[in-house]
Amino acid sequence: MVFSGDGSGCGTLNMPQGDVTVSIGGAKALGGCGVGANPEELLLASVGARFVNAWAIFLKKLDVGYAEPSVSVDGVLGKDPAGGYKML
């Protein structure tokens, strides 16, 4: 993966597999441009994708019919007492 952007965290993330490009933008509430996915959303998306992908593989291996495995993931970005932010 290659990130190209500016000091506010806004830019693009290029992923070589599948030639995918994602617009990245830090949340406006944190001083970012607010355009594109923010890093916290990408973290939650990757956890959700990993979980549902593993689930789909096991459903297929066990021959369990399930048309569209899905998962909903959400989180909250909060202040870290040590400074900065953390996922709660």
N, C-alpha and C positions, 0 to 999 in steps of 0.2 A: 504494500500500500504506500502511496505517496500523497502527502498533504501539501498543497500549495495555497498560501494565503497570506493574510496580513497580521499585524500585531493585535488586532481585536479578535482574532480567531475565525475570521470569515474567509472562505475560500472554497476549494474543492478537494475531495478525497477521491483518488483514482485507485481502483482495485483491479489488478491484472486479470483475475479469473472472471471471465465473462465480459471483460472490458467495460466495467461499470464505473460511472462517475457520479458522485453524490455531492450536492451543494451543502456546505457546512457553514453555520453561522451561530456564534455564541448567543445565548439568550439576551434580549435587551435588558432584562432586569439585572443582568450581571455585567452590563457594559458592552455587550456584543452588538452586532448589526441586526440580529433577529431574522436573518434570511437563511433558509435551509434548515437542515436538521442540526440540533445542538448535540454536543458530546454526551450529555445525559440521556437524550433520546436514543442515541446510537448504542449506548451501553445497555439500556433496557431492551432495545430491539435485538441485540446480539444474544442476550440471555434467553429471550422468548423464542427466537429462531432456533437456537441450539436445543432447547427443550422440546419444541414441537417436532423438529427434525428427528430427534432420537425416538420420540413417541411414535411417529409415523413409520419409522423403520421397524420397530418392534411389532406394531399392529400388522404390518405386512408379513413379517417373519412368522407370526402366530396365526396368520390367515384370519384375522379379525376384520370383518367388513366395516369400514368407517370412511365415508366419502371425503370428508374434509376435516382432518384434525386441526384444531385451532387452540390458541391460548391467548389470554389477555394479561398484559404485564403493565404495571404502573408503579411509579415511585415519586418521591418528593426530595427535592434538593433543599437542604437546610444548612444553616450556619454550623461550622465546626467550632467548638469552644477553643480549640488551639489556633484558630484563624482560618480563614477561607471558608470552603463549603464542603459538604459531604452528602452522599446519598443516604437517606433515612429509610 
